[in-house]
Structure formats: structure tokens, C-alpha cells
């Protein structure tokens, strides 16, 4: 077995460490920084407080972007970076802020549009501005990955871009920033973590270091996600879910995700199901599909986590979704045959071909019809 491992991100983990942004910038000599964050952190004064406490290292904030950021919004942020001569970027938020900031910090050093690289196969430029990643949800693991998932609404396309330039220079993971995240968002983000871990493990690109991370992250989700959803002020649960998110990011960055993520894209784009919830919707189904692949690796994964076998783990995933208020089906959408066909067609995303079992259109149709309760 041949494999490589790379993780260039310096990680600072612990409660209260968001205050270290200025120290990080000063130690590296970075100046004139831009904070990319959601409107929520602008309205509640968080971005202003961080700018004021930065000893002049941070100078402005950018928050003009939507969930599932569009390529046009990336271009707008890059234009701001060019116009103001920003020297580094701080991405503070969930996956949307991280994805936009990663792409903008790279494309800003060119005259290109990020659309030139989105779903086109064209390699991203190597040069990029330094990036400090500060997650405020326990979900994407984006603070340690080289992936940015973007949307081109004009073309109806949502897809990841992978670039070594997307690795943040430093990740500051402060669990206290996640305490105010609502239960529904906490649950959806947690299902994304579990999907990343499990898919990273059974990916065709699996390797031993990422495998170990996947096992650790998945175990934390089963143990702590219900607590974090039930009581957002449970700081131990929040800390453990931040740990799970970060380590799941390490687990899937190199192997990449597979079937559940491939199916999540049309579920989110067409039907508006939040990304993590969409990933979790099909995860137990694909556990059963993949349970005997790779000479029983998925069975071993399940037993390592304390389950009797992969089927028992699939049952536990279904029970977890029920317990935390996530979807277990699509019957409420009243899908017709044409809509099922669209889901099947758009699920043939490149990630699907990373699944250890070849997934046919017939298998996808059976799954979607089952979820939609169509006989």
C-alpha cells in the first residue's frame, strides 16, 4: 500500500483562544487583515471587537455573502482585497465563511474569476494570501482542509474546488464560539462531521493516519452530539464536537468524501435541505451498501466503535438522526418520478466514484424512492 500524508495547518485549540488572532498575525508579520464573517458577527459587534483588539493588524470586515456562497460573491470579496491591499485574511464562521475566504484569498492575487476554476478542472494558482481560520460551528472541519465548496447559481452547480493554497496557515479553534449555535444547526453540522469521518474511512483513497482520525471523530459524534443539541451551554459537549469536527477534517481531506456527499448536493441545491442534514439523510443507507466492501473494513470500523456490526451502526445512525431532529426521509416533499430522476442524475457527482462500491442509477433510484416513500 502506497500513501502520502500532509497537514500544513498550525492548530491552536481551546476555550478563549480567539483572542490570539492578533498574536498570530504579529508573530508572522502580517498586516492589514480582512475578517470574512457572516452578518451575525458584524451585527453583534464581534468583528468590531476583534478589529479593535488587533493592535492595528485587522482593518476591515467583509460579510456580503450567502449560505452556500456563490462564485460572484467570491469575486466581490477578492475585488475588495485587491482594492484595499489586504495582506492576510481571517475566516471566522461556518463552512460558508471558510469556503469564500479560502477562494478569495487565492483568486485575489490574480485578475481571474473563481468561476474559471469551478467545475472546470483548471488548476488553481499556487500563490495565495495567508489565512487564519476561526470556526464558529462544529461541522465542516474546513479549518484544516484544502477544499472550498462553492455554488454557481447561474449554472445550477455546487461543487468543491481542491487546492493546496486553500490550507489555512493557522486554525484557531475556540469551542466557546459555538455555544450560541442553535440546536438545529448544531445537529446538521454534527451529521456533516459524522459523514466526513465515515466516508473518509471507506473512501477509495483511505490511508492509515486518516483512518485513525475517522474512528476517533465518529466516536465523539455518537457520544457528544446529542448532548450538544440538547443543551448548547454544555461546554464539554461543545468542546468535544469541535474536536470531532477538526479531526474529521483531517480524516477526509486527503481521502475525500464519497456517496453521501455526492447525494447531498442535489438535496441541498434543489430542495434546500441543509448540507449536513442532507449528508446524514443517506449515510445509514450507504453504510449498508458498503458494509462488506474492502475486505470488511466497514465492519471493522463499526466494531471498533462498539457496535455489533455495520448494520447495527446503520441503525444507530438512524436513531441518532431521530433523536436530534434530523430528517430520516423525504416523504413530506411529495416527490414525483421526474424529481426522483433529477436526484439520480445530479447525484452522479465525482465524489460518487470515490465510493468503495460502484453505485448504479438503479441503486440511487431505489434509495430515493425508499426515502420518498414511493412504492
N, C-alpha and C positions, 0 to 999 in steps of 0.2 A: 504494500500500500504506500503510495506516494502522496504527501500532503505538505502544505505550507501554512504558516500562521503568522499573522501580522496584526498588531494592535498599537497604533502610534499615539493614542489619546492618553494624556495625563489625567488621572481621575482623582478628584477631591470629593470625598463622600462624608456627609454628616450634618446634623442639625446646626443651623446658624451659619453655614459656610458661604451663603450667598454674599455675605459682606466681604468676601475675599476677591471679588471681581477686580477691584482697583489694585490690590496687591499683585494679582496675576499680571495685569496689564503693565504695571510699573516694572515688575521683575523682567519682563520681556522687552521693555522699551516701546510698547505700543501706545499710540496717541490718537486722539480724535476718533473715538469709537462711536459706533452706531448701535443702539439697542433695537433689535427687532423683536417686538412682543405684540400680544393681542391688545385690542382696545380696552379690555378689562383692566390690564395693569397700568394703562395710561389713566383711565378714569379714577382708579383707586389711589393714584399717586405713587405707585411702586416705582415706575420708571423715573419719575422726577427725583424720588429719594435716592435711587441708585446713582443718578447723574450727579446730584449734589454731593454724595459721599465719595465720589470717584477721584477727587483731587485733580479735576480737570481732564481726566483721561477719557471720560464719556461726555459727548457733547450734544447728542440728539437721539430721538426715538422715531421708529417707523412702525406703524400699526395698520396701514391701509391694505389689508388683505383679508381673505375669507377663509373659512374652513375648507380643507382640500384646495390649497392655493393654486391659482391659475397662472399659466406661463406669463400672461400680461402683467400680473402683479409682481412676479419676479423681475421682469424687465423694468417696472416702475421703481422698485427698490434699488436695482442696480444703477439706474439713472441718478437716483438721489446720492448714492455712494460716490459716483463719478463727480457729480456737480459739487459736492461738499468736500471731496478729497478725504473721505474717511479712511483711516489706516487699519482698522480692525472692526469686527462685528461681534456683538453679543446676541445670541439667540436665546430668548427667555420665553418659555411657554411649552405647549404640547407639540405634537408632531407637525402641525401646520407651520408654526413659527420656525421650527428647526429646518423643515424642508425648504421653506422660502429662503431663509438666511443662508443655508449651505449653497444653494444655487446662485443667489445674488452675489455672495462673496466671491464666487468664481467668475461669473459672467461679467461682473463689473470691471474686470481687468481687460475686457475685450470690447469691441463695438458690435458684438453679435446679439441676437435674441436667444434666450434659452430654448425657444421653440425649435431652433435649428438642431438641437441635441435631444429633443424629447420624442422618444419613439422612433428615431431616425437611424439609430446605430452609429451616428457620428460620435467620435470620442471627444469627451470634454477636454478643454485646455488644462494643462498641468498647473499653471500658476493660479494662486488664489490668495485672498486676504486671510490673515489669522482669524480664527473663530473660537469664541468661548461659548460653550453650550450649557444652559442652565434649565433643565427640565422642570416643569411645574405640574406634570402628571406622571403617574407610574404606568406608562403604556408603551411608547414606541421604541424605547431604547435608542432613539436617534442620536443621543449624545455621544455614542461610541460607534456609530456606523458610518459607512461611506455611501449611504443611499439617501436620495431625496425623491419622494413620491409627489408628482405634480399632475395637474389637470390642464388639459387644453379644451376648454368648453366649446370653442368654435368647431373643433373636430370631434367632440364627444369622446375624448381619450383621457384616461387616467392611467399613468404608468410610472414606474420608477426609473430614475437615472442613477447609474453607479459610477463613481469617480473617486479615485484616491484623494483628490483635492477636497472632497466633502468631509473627510475626517476632521472633527474639531481638534484644535490644538490642546484644549483643556476642557474637561467636563466638570462642572461644579454641581453636585447632586445634593440638594438640601431638602430632606423629607418634610420640613416644616412648610415648604411652599405648596405642598399637596393637600394640606389639611382642609382647605376650603373647597376642594373639588367636590361637586355634587355626587350623590350615590350612583345615579345612572351613568355618569361619565366615568366614575371610578370603576364600575362594573365592566363597561365596554373596554376601557383601557386594559383592565386586568385580563380580559379574554384575548386581547391582542397579544399580551405578554405570553400567555399560555400557548397560543397558536404559534408564535415565533419560536418558542422553545421546542415544541413537539415537531414542528415542520423542519426546523434546523437539524434536529436529530435524525429524522428519516430522509432528509434531502439526499439526492444522489451525490452531493458534494460533501457529505458528512466527514468529519475527522475528529480525532480523539479529544483535543482540547475543547473544541466546541461541543462535543458530546457531553463532557463533564459539566460544562456550563448549562447545557439544556436540562440535564437531570436536576441540577441544583435549583434553577429558576422555576421549573414546573412544580417541584415540591413546595416551594414557597407560595406559589399561587394557590394551590389546593389548601394550604394551611391558613393563609392570611387574607386572601381576597374577601371571603365572606365577612370577616371582622372589619375590614376597611370599609366595606359597603354599609354594614350595619351601624358603624359608629366612626364617622370621619375624624373625630378627635382622638381616636385610638392611635397614639403616636408610634407605638411599637408595630402595629399593623401597617401603618403608612411607611415606616422605615423599611420594613421587610418587603413591601411591594415595590418600593424604589429600588431596593437591592435586586429583586426579581427582574424588574424592567431592565436595569442596566446589564445584568448578567445574561438575560435573554438576548439583548442586543449583541453581546459578544458571541452568543450561541449561533445566531443566524446570519451575521454579517458576511462571513466567508462562504458558508454552505448555501445561503439564500433560502427563501421560503418556497412553498410548493403549492399544493392543490387548494387549500382553504383560502390562501391569499389570492390565488388566481380567481376563485369564485367570488371573493369579496368585492372585486372591482365593479362588476355589473350590479351587484346587490346594492352597492353604495351609489353608483352613478345613476342608475335607473330608478331605484326605489327608495333612495335616501336613507338606507339603514346605516347607522354609524359604523365606521371601519372595523373596530374591534368586535362589535356585536355581529357584524357580517362574517368576520373570520370564524368566530366561535360557532356560528349557526351550522356550519358544515363540518366542524372539527371532529366531532364524535363519529360522524358518518365515515370520514376518511381514516380514522383510527381503525375501523372495521375493515375498510378496503385494504389497508396497508399492513394489517396485523401479522401476516405471515411472510412479508417481504424481507429481503436482505437477510435471509437465513435466521429469521426470528428475532431480529434486533428490536422491533417494536414490542414484542412480548417481553424481552429482557428489560426494556425501558419501563414498561408497566410494572413488572415485578420489583424492579429497583425502587420504585416509588411506593411499594407496599400493596399494590393491587394483585389479585389472584392471577389475572391475565389481561390481555389487551381489551377484551370485551368488557371486563369489569371496569377498566379505566374509561372506556367509552361511556358506560353507564354513569360513572362518576362525573364526567364532563357534562352530560345531560342534566344530572341532578344539580350540579353547580350552577348551570345556567338558570334553572328553575328557581333555585334558592336566591340568586342575586337579581332576578327580574329581567333576564335576557331572553331574547326570542329562542324558541325551540322549533318554530315552523313559520310558514308563510301563508297559512290559510286565510288570514284576515285581509290579504291583498287581492283575493279572488282572481288569481292569475288565469288567463286563457291559454290556449295552445300556442298562439303566436308569441305571447310573452315568455312562455317556457322555452320556446325555440330560441328567442333572443338571449335568454340567460345561458343556454347551452353554447350558443355561437360565441358570445363575448367571453365566456369562461375559458376559451381556448387561448389563454394568455401564456406568454413564455414560461411563467412560473409553473404552469401545469405540467410542463415537460420535465420539470425537476423532481416530480413525484416518483417514488420508487416503483409504483405500479402504473403501467400505461392506462390512462383514463380515457375511455372511449366516449363518443357522443351519447351512446345508449346508456352508459353508466351515469353520465351527467343528467340525462333526461329522467332516468329512474329516480335519482336523488331529488331533483327539483319537484317532480310530480309527487313524491312522497312528502316533502316538506310543505308543498302547497295543498296536500290532502286531496289530490286529484287521482281518481281511480284509473 
